[in-house]
Amino acid sequence: MSVTKMEEMDLKNIVTKIVREVAAGTEDMAIPVEMSARHVHLTPEDVQALFGRDAQLTLKRNLSLPGFLAEERVSIVTAKGVFQNVAVLGPVREHTQVELSAADAFALGIKPPVNISGDFTGAEDVYLIGSHGMIYAKNSAIIAQAHIHLSQEEAEQMGLADRDLVRAELEGRRPLIMNNVMIRVGEGMHAMMHIDMDEANASGYDSAKRARIRK
């Protein structure tokens, strides 16, 4: 069956309308924002090195997304600075990861890259001290890139995919537009933006903070 020129124009108009509606829906969605302070993810081996033989992370409370805050705490140490009583998040991972803000990194005298979680390209080295020992966490310290978690369904509704980069407008008394915010799509996730302490301070963060995606 041949398609007339008029039918082609109608089809293009329909597609254009759908694309615009999807984009409008994306920008209308107010996404909750959580501030993520400095914290550490550990491998099973490092958990035992820091907290004793056969040690496992102890659940303190569940997080809003998959994962939990552990009872255990560590100190982050470099030649130029120390942070004590740093949160440890579970479950364990394949690679120990230390997530800092730029201000944290400055205080420690290191220059970690701004990477998405799990990317250790250029990551800095630090020492970690637990209740039973110390480790040299090589290639572990990064500044976490701001990101927005979405479920697969939410991502499809917004026309987005895992690792897409978007602009995000943080609303409130100190509105802030952030570029290069990465979309993370995963099982068990739901719409939530994560920013670090520096970004939270810049945007006047409180628990009611919301963000909107601007493509």
N, C-alpha and C positions, 0 to 999 in steps of 0.2 A: 504494500500500500504506500503510495507516494504521500509526502508531507508538503502541504502548500506553504507558500511564503508567509501567509497570514497565520497558519498554525505554528510555524517556527517562531514568529514574533510573540504569539501568545505563550508558548512554552518558555521563551526567554524571560518574559514578564513574570510568569509564575515563579521561575527559579529565583529571579532577582528579589521578588517579594518574600520568598521563604528565607533567603539569606539575610535580608534586612530584619525580618522578624526574629531570627535566631540571634543575630547580633544585638538587637534591642533587648531580648530576653536576658542575654548574658550581662549587659550593662545594668539591668534593673535589679539583678540579684544582689542583695546585701549579704556579704560573707563575713561571719564572725572572725575576729582576729585574736590570736593568742601571742603573748610575749614569751619568748624562750630565753631564759637566763643561761649562763655558762653551765655546761654539763658534760658528762662523759658516757660513752658506750664502751663496753668491755668484751673481750673474747673470754671463753671459759677458762683458758689457761691463765689469762691475766687476773681474772677473778680469784683464782686459787693463789696466785703469786702475791696478791695484795691482801687477801683476807683469810688465807690459811688453806691447808690441804683439804680437798673435798668440799670447799666452800661453794655455795650457790647464792645468787642474789635473792634477797628477802623482800617480798612484796610489802610496800608501805601503802600505796594507793594506786589505783588504775588511772591512766591518763584519758583525756577526752578522745584520743585516737588510739589505735592498737599500741600497747606498750604500758609500762608501769614505772613509777618512781620507787627506787629501792631504799631500804633502810640504810644500806651502806653508803659511806661518804669517802671522798679522797681529797688529797691536796695536790694541786698542780704546781710544779716547781721548775724554774729555769734559773740561769745564772743571775738574772736581774730581778726576779720577783717570785712571789708565792701567793696562791689563792688556796685558802683552807675551806674545809666543809663544803666541797663541791658535790653537787647532786650526781648520782649514778642512775642511769635509766636502763631498764631491761625491756625485752629479754636480751640475752647475750648475742653478739654478732661475730662475723668472721674476721673483722678487723677492728681493733680498738680505735675509737674516734673521739677527739676532744673538740667540742664546739665552743667557740669564743666569740665575743664581739670585737670590733676594732679597738675599742678602748681597753678591753681586757688584754689584747695582744700587745698594745703599746706598753701597758704596765708590766708585762712579762718580758719586754724587750725582744719580741719576735715579730715576724712579718708573714703570717700565714695567708694563703690565697683565699679569695671568696669562691668557694666551691659548693656544689650541691652535695648533700649527704651521700657518702659512699665514694666520692671522687677524691682521691688522695694525691692528685697531681700537685707537686710543689708543697705538700703539707709539711709543717714544722715538727721538730722533735721536742718533747718535754719529758720530765720525770713525773711519775704518779706515785704517791705514797698512800698506802692503806693501813689498816690496823695491824697487819702482820708482815708487811714487806713493802718494797719499792721496785718499780720497773722503769726502764727507759723506753718510753712509748715513741718509737721512731716512726716518722711520717704519719703522724696522727692528728695534729692540730690544724683546724681550718676555721674560717669564718663562714658560717652557713649562709648560703644564698637565700634570700627571701623567697618563699614558695607558697603555693596554694594547693592543698590537698582536695581532691575530688573523687567521688565514686565514679565508676564507669558510666552509670546512668546519667549522673550530673554532667560529666564531660561531654557525652553525646548530645545532651540537650543544649549545651552551650557551643557545640561545634568545636570542641577543643580535644587535644590528645596529650598523652604523657610527654613531658619535656618541652611542650610549647612554651614560648616566652611571651608574656603579656605586660601591659601597664596596669597598675593597680592604684586606685585612688582611695586613700584612707580618709574617712570622714571624721568630723568632729571640730572642736574649737581650733585645732591646729592641723588643718587638712594637709595632706602630703601625697604627691604623686610619685610612685616608684616605678622605674623601668626595669626590664629584664627580670621580672618575677616569673619563676618557673612553675609550670603546672605539673603536679605529681598525681597520677591516677593509679589507684590500687585497691585491692580487695579489702573490705572492712573500713574503708575511708569514707569521709563525708566532707562537705565544704568547710574548709578551715584554712585561714591564712596564718603562717608562722613568721614572725619577725623577731629580731634580736633586741637586746636592751638599748643599744644606740638608736635603732630605728623607732623603738617604742618611745623613747624620750623625745625624739625629734617630732613625733606626731601627737604628743600629749596623750599617751596611751591610758585607757582605763578599760575595764571589763566589758563595757558597752560598745567598744570600738568596732566599726564595721568597714569593710572595703568593697569597692565595686571594680570589676574588671573593665578596662578601657582598651579595646583592641587597637 
